[in-house]
């Protein structure tokens, strides 16, 4: 399957996951904006995949990314970001969501595991109460948070400025 084929609607995703569950497969949900794909993202998603059989990645829509990150973001549009993430071997499906967090997505797809990066602790995961109510295990995965899209953009801007 090509990477664009991994980008699915919520309705199609639910049908795919129902079939996977019927075959005894466990589902992991990871999420993010992924505005500038970097090694931290790859390590996060690879670690998330190790938590189950199928990895679904929720990508913030352009409007929710803008609300979370401010004016000028995202740099890449939601379809471009989704396609980049879908191209990663660890990723089985990508769905774009409009909300500021993935509580509604957790309720809609009911994964076995909700994977969050190491910039969170079990106590700071925004969706922890929803996950607990639905019986979804929260897993903190990936390498230490030493990579940041915001920091990368800052470094690019700094290097792009002409010397005075």
PyMOL commands that set and color helices and strands:
alter all, ss='L'
color gray80, all
select helices_A, chain A and resi 3-6+10-22+39-49+62-69+78-86+103-109+128-134+149-160
alter helices_A, ss='H'
color red, helices_A
select strands_A, chain A and resi 27-32+54-60+93-97+113-116+137-140
alter strands_A, ss='S'
color yellow, strands_A
deselect
rebuild
show_as cartoon
